[in-house]
Amino acid sequence: MIISVKNLVKRYGNLVALDHLSFDVEEGEILGLLGPNGSGKTTAINCILSLLKYDKGEIRIFGRPMRPDAYDIKRDIGVIMQNVAVFDELTVYENINYFCGLYIPEKEKRKRLVEEAIDFVGLNDFRRFYPKKLSGGLLRRLNIACGIAHKPKLILLDEPTVAVDPQSRNNILEGIQRLNREGATIVYTSHYMEEVEQICSRIIILDKGKVIANGTKEELKNMISLGEKITVETSAIHPEHLAALRRIPGADSVEYANGLLVVKSGKSKNNLENVLDFLKKQQIGYGRIYSELPTLNDVFLEITGKELRD
């Protein structure tokens, strides 16, 4: 067990930010930690890192109690926060060397690790650049290099791809998966559901300081009622057609607007063949037709609700 959180309670006056929160992180996994604004994600991470005092509970990392002075544990942790934290007056190389030096005092070893980190994030052509000269994507990659240069066993990433272009985002996600393949256990938070679905082996959804869902993406999708969604481009649908489509077994809802027919069914129902057969029998012409299964975003909205959060 890399991280063990047991009955964690954190209060801010009358506000309960963490309400007997408990979860584990297994060695070698990429754990996605999700939740709406105010769910307790950032508070939980700060407590895990001993950056924040909590009222009750226990946190163990690598099987040992985590405390503010547990420097032997902290040496094996890498942290990449949402806000880029580098020194503007230092070059790319100097920044990575500085942060690596907080953990690795040996000069030769540190030099090798810095070179490996620069190569890993693809900043070889920018080693003498200052942060202000870097694009947003390159700056994010520098931030990651500073956090992982000392080869940590546990890496916590908080929204590492915010406001970067698709190419840089893809590069960062591939880098995270490579770190995992090389042996790092990763805790990953993001509001980009497609990223979490792409790279995380297990997902925890927090709300109101509690775990409300925990499992693989397939297990989470099986928790909700939404199943297959079939969309058909057609301009030949009449009210009697809609009434007949609603009688198809398993069709939970049938809607038609702006030339799009949408048929939704419950989970474990496959109605694509039935819909195609209906269109053929009724001699209804159509353009594109496609079937979608629930996404992680669908799961998140159904479990946490669709109301806006502050």
C-alpha positions as CSV (number, residue, x, y, z in Angstrom):
1,M,0.0,0.0,0.0
2,I,1.5,3.3,-1.1
3,I,-1.1,5.7,0.6
4,S,-3.6,4.8,3.3
5,V,-6.1,7.4,4.4
6,K,-8.4,6.4,7.3
7,N,-11.3,8.4,8.8
8,L,-9.8,11.8,7.9
9,V,-11.7,14.7,9.3
10,K,-10.9,18.4,8.5
11,R,-13.1,21.3,9.6
12,Y,-12.9,25.0,8.8
13,G,-15.1,26.4,11.6
14,N,-18.6,25.0,11.0
15,L,-17.6,23.7,7.5
16,V,-16.7,20.0,7.3
17,A,-14.3,19.8,4.4
18,L,-13.4,16.1,4.9
19,D,-16.0,13.9,6.5
20,H,-14.3,10.7,7.8
21,L,-12.6,10.3,4.4
22,S,-11.0,6.9,3.8
23,F,-9.3,5.5,0.7
24,D,-6.1,3.6,-0.3
25,V,-3.7,3.9,-3.2
26,E,-2.1,0.7,-4.4
27,E,1.5,0.4,-5.6
28,G,1.8,0.9,-9.4
29,E,-1.6,2.3,-10.2
30,I,-2.6,5.7,-11.7
31,L,-5.5,6.8,-9.4
32,G,-7.8,9.5,-10.7
33,L,-9.1,11.7,-7.9
34,L,-12.2,13.6,-9.1
35,G,-14.9,15.8,-7.6
36,P,-16.8,19.0,-8.2
37,N,-15.5,22.3,-6.8
38,G,-15.5,22.2,-3.0
39,S,-15.6,18.4,-2.8
40,G,-12.4,18.2,-0.7
41,K,-9.8,17.1,-3.3
42,T,-7.3,19.9,-2.7
43,T,-7.8,19.6,1.1
44,A,-7.2,15.9,1.0
45,I,-4.0,16.3,-1.1
46,N,-2.7,19.0,1.3
47,C,-3.4,16.7,4.3
48,I,-1.7,13.8,2.6
49,L,1.4,15.9,2.1
50,S,1.3,17.2,5.7
51,L,0.9,20.8,4.4
52,L,-2.4,21.1,6.3
53,K,-3.3,20.0,9.8
54,Y,-6.4,17.8,10.2
55,D,-8.7,17.2,13.1
56,K,-8.9,13.4,13.1
57,G,-7.8,10.4,11.3
58,E,-4.6,8.7,10.1
59,I,-2.4,9.0,7.0
60,R,0.3,6.5,6.2
61,I,2.6,6.6,3.1
62,F,4.8,3.7,2.2
63,G,3.4,2.0,5.3
64,R,4.7,4.7,7.7
65,P,2.9,7.6,9.4
66,M,3.0,10.8,7.5
67,R,4.1,13.9,9.5
68,P,5.4,17.4,8.6
69,D,8.9,16.3,9.6
70,A,8.8,12.9,7.8
71,Y,11.6,13.9,5.4
72,D,12.6,10.4,4.7
73,I,9.1,9.8,3.2
74,K,8.9,13.2,1.4
75,R,12.2,12.4,-0.4
76,D,10.3,9.7,-2.4
77,I,7.3,12.0,-3.3
78,G,7.0,14.3,-6.3
79,V,4.4,17.0,-6.4
80,I,3.2,18.9,-9.5
81,M,0.6,21.5,-8.6
82,Q,-1.8,23.3,-10.9
83,N,0.0,26.7,-10.5
84,V,3.4,26.5,-12.1
85,A,6.1,27.0,-9.4
86,V,9.5,27.8,-10.9
87,F,12.0,30.6,-10.5
88,D,11.8,33.3,-13.2
89,E,15.5,34.2,-12.7
90,L,16.7,30.7,-13.3
91,T,17.0,28.9,-16.7
92,V,15.3,25.6,-17.5
93,Y,18.4,23.7,-16.5
94,E,19.0,25.7,-13.3
95,N,15.4,25.3,-12.2
96,I,15.4,21.5,-12.5
97,N,18.9,21.4,-10.9
98,Y,17.7,23.5,-7.9
99,F,14.6,21.4,-7.2
100,C,16.5,18.1,-7.7
101,G,19.1,19.4,-5.3
102,L,16.5,19.6,-2.5
103,Y,16.6,15.8,-2.5
104,I,19.9,14.8,-4.2
105,P,23.0,16.4,-2.7
106,E,25.6,14.4,-4.7
107,K,26.6,16.7,-7.6
108,E,27.4,14.0,-10.2
109,K,24.2,12.0,-9.5
110,R,22.1,15.2,-9.6
111,K,23.7,16.2,-12.9
112,R,22.7,12.8,-14.4
113,L,19.1,13.0,-13.1
114,V,18.7,16.6,-14.4
115,E,19.8,15.5,-17.8
116,E,17.4,12.6,-17.7
117,A,14.5,14.9,-16.6
118,I,15.2,17.4,-19.4
119,D,15.3,14.5,-22.0
120,F,12.1,13.0,-20.5
121,V,10.0,16.1,-21.0
122,G,11.6,17.1,-24.3
123,L,13.3,20.4,-23.2
124,N,16.7,19.8,-24.7
125,D,16.4,22.7,-27.1
126,F,15.3,25.0,-24.3
127,R,17.7,24.3,-21.4
128,R,19.1,27.8,-21.4
129,F,15.7,29.5,-21.8
130,Y,14.2,31.5,-18.9
131,P,10.6,30.6,-17.9
132,K,9.2,33.9,-19.3
133,K,10.4,32.8,-22.8
134,L,8.6,29.5,-22.7
135,S,5.1,28.8,-24.1
136,G,2.4,27.6,-21.7
137,G,2.9,23.9,-22.7
138,L,6.7,24.1,-22.3
139,L,6.3,25.8,-18.9
140,R,4.0,22.9,-17.8
141,R,6.7,20.4,-19.0
142,L,9.3,22.3,-17.0
143,N,7.1,22.2,-13.9
144,I,6.8,18.4,-14.3
145,A,10.5,18.0,-14.8
146,C,11.2,19.9,-11.5
147,G,8.8,17.6,-9.7
148,I,10.1,14.3,-11.0
149,A,13.8,14.8,-11.5
150,H,14.7,13.1,-8.2
151,K,12.9,9.9,-9.3
152,P,10.1,9.8,-6.7
153,K,8.2,6.6,-6.1
154,L,4.9,8.5,-5.6
155,I,3.8,11.4,-7.8
156,L,0.8,13.7,-7.1
157,L,-0.3,15.7,-10.1
158,D,-3.0,18.4,-9.7
159,E,-4.5,19.6,-13.0
160,P,-1.2,19.4,-14.9
161,T,-2.7,20.1,-18.3
162,V,-4.7,23.3,-17.6
163,A,-4.6,25.8,-20.4
164,V,-2.2,24.0,-22.7
165,D,-2.6,23.1,-26.4
166,P,-3.6,19.6,-27.5
167,Q,-0.1,18.7,-28.6
168,S,1.4,19.6,-25.2
169,R,-1.5,17.9,-23.4
170,N,-0.8,14.7,-25.3
171,N,2.9,14.9,-24.6
172,I,2.2,15.4,-20.8
173,L,-0.3,12.5,-20.7
174,E,2.2,10.2,-22.5
175,G,4.9,11.3,-20.1
176,I,2.7,10.4,-17.1
177,Q,2.0,7.0,-18.4
178,R,5.7,6.5,-19.1
179,L,6.5,7.4,-15.4
180,N,4.0,4.9,-14.3
181,R,5.5,2.2,-16.5
182,E,8.9,3.0,-15.0
183,G,7.5,2.2,-11.5
184,A,6.0,5.4,-10.2
185,T,2.6,5.3,-8.4
186,I,0.5,8.3,-9.5
187,V,-2.4,10.3,-8.0
188,Y,-4.0,12.4,-10.7
189,T,-6.6,15.1,-10.4
190,S,-8.2,16.8,-13.4
191,H,-11.5,18.4,-14.6
192,Y,-10.8,16.9,-18.0
193,M,-12.8,13.6,-17.8
194,E,-11.4,12.3,-21.1
195,E,-7.9,12.5,-19.7
196,V,-8.8,10.6,-16.5
197,E,-10.6,8.0,-18.6
198,Q,-7.6,7.6,-20.9
199,I,-4.8,7.1,-18.3
200,C,-6.2,6.2,-14.9
201,S,-6.5,2.5,-13.8
202,R,-8.9,3.4,-11.0
203,I,-11.0,6.4,-10.2
204,I,-12.3,7.8,-6.9
205,I,-15.1,10.5,-7.0
206,L,-15.3,12.7,-3.9
207,D,-18.2,15.0,-2.9
208,K,-18.8,16.8,0.4
209,G,-15.6,15.3,1.8
210,K,-16.6,11.7,1.2
211,V,-15.9,9.0,-1.3
212,I,-19.1,8.5,-3.3
213,A,-17.7,6.2,-6.0
214,N,-14.6,4.0,-6.3
215,G,-13.6,1.7,-9.1
216,T,-12.4,1.3,-12.7
217,K,-14.1,3.3,-15.4
218,E,-16.1,0.2,-16.4
219,E,-17.2,-0.3,-12.8
220,L,-18.3,3.3,-12.5
221,K,-20.2,3.3,-15.7
222,N,-22.1,0.2,-14.5
223,M,-23.3,2.3,-11.5
224,I,-25.5,4.6,-13.5
225,S,-28.7,4.1,-15.3
226,L,-27.7,5.6,-18.7
227,G,-26.8,3.1,-21.4
228,E,-26.5,3.3,-25.1
229,K,-27.3,6.6,-26.9
230,I,-28.1,6.3,-30.6
231,T,-28.1,9.5,-32.8
232,V,-29.5,9.5,-36.3
233,E,-29.3,12.4,-38.8
234,T,-32.6,12.4,-40.7
235,S,-35.3,14.9,-41.8
236,A,-38.1,12.3,-42.3
237,I,-39.3,11.6,-38.8
238,H,-43.0,12.2,-38.0
239,P,-44.9,12.0,-34.6
240,E,-46.2,8.5,-35.4
241,H,-42.6,7.3,-35.9
242,L,-41.6,8.6,-32.5
243,A,-44.5,6.9,-30.9
244,A,-43.5,3.6,-32.5
245,L,-39.9,4.0,-31.6
246,R,-40.8,4.5,-27.9
247,R,-42.4,1.0,-28.0
248,I,-39.1,-0.6,-28.8
249,P,-38.1,-2.7,-25.8
250,G,-35.4,-0.9,-23.7
251,A,-35.9,2.5,-25.3
252,D,-36.0,4.8,-22.3
253,S,-36.3,8.0,-24.3
254,V,-36.8,9.1,-27.9
255,E,-36.3,12.7,-28.9
256,Y,-36.3,14.5,-32.3
257,A,-35.1,18.0,-33.0
258,N,-33.2,19.9,-35.6
259,G,-32.8,16.9,-37.9
260,L,-31.4,14.7,-35.1
261,L,-33.2,11.6,-33.8
262,V,-31.8,10.5,-30.4
263,V,-32.8,7.2,-28.8
264,K,-31.5,6.5,-25.3
265,S,-31.7,3.1,-23.6
266,G,-30.9,1.6,-20.2
267,K,-27.6,0.0,-19.5
268,S,-26.8,-3.4,-21.0
269,K,-29.4,-2.7,-23.8
270,N,-28.2,-2.7,-27.4
271,N,-30.8,-1.1,-29.6
272,L,-28.8,-0.1,-32.6
273,E,-30.0,-3.1,-34.6
274,N,-33.6,-2.4,-33.6
275,V,-33.4,1.2,-34.6
276,L,-31.8,0.4,-38.0
277,D,-34.5,-2.2,-38.6
278,F,-37.2,0.3,-37.9
279,L,-35.8,2.9,-40.2
280,K,-35.5,0.3,-43.0
281,K,-39.1,-1.0,-42.6
282,Q,-40.5,2.6,-42.5
283,Q,-38.3,3.5,-45.5
284,I,-36.9,6.5,-43.6
285,G,-33.8,7.9,-45.2
286,Y,-30.9,9.0,-43.0
287,G,-27.3,10.3,-43.0
288,R,-24.9,9.6,-40.3
289,I,-25.9,7.2,-37.5
290,Y,-23.7,6.5,-34.5
291,S,-24.0,4.8,-31.1
292,E,-22.3,6.0,-27.9
293,L,-21.9,4.3,-24.6
294,P,-21.8,6.3,-21.3
295,T,-18.6,8.4,-20.7
296,L,-16.9,9.2,-17.5
297,N,-18.4,12.6,-17.8
298,D,-21.9,11.1,-17.8
299,V,-21.0,9.1,-14.6
300,F,-19.7,12.2,-12.9
301,L,-22.8,14.3,-13.6
302,E,-25.2,11.6,-12.6
303,I,-23.4,10.9,-9.4
304,T,-22.6,14.4,-8.3
305,G,-25.5,16.3,-9.9
306,K,-25.7,18.9,-12.6
307,E,-26.0,22.0,-10.5
308,L,-23.3,24.6,-10.7
309,R,-20.7,24.6,-7.8
310,D,-18.9,27.7,-6.5
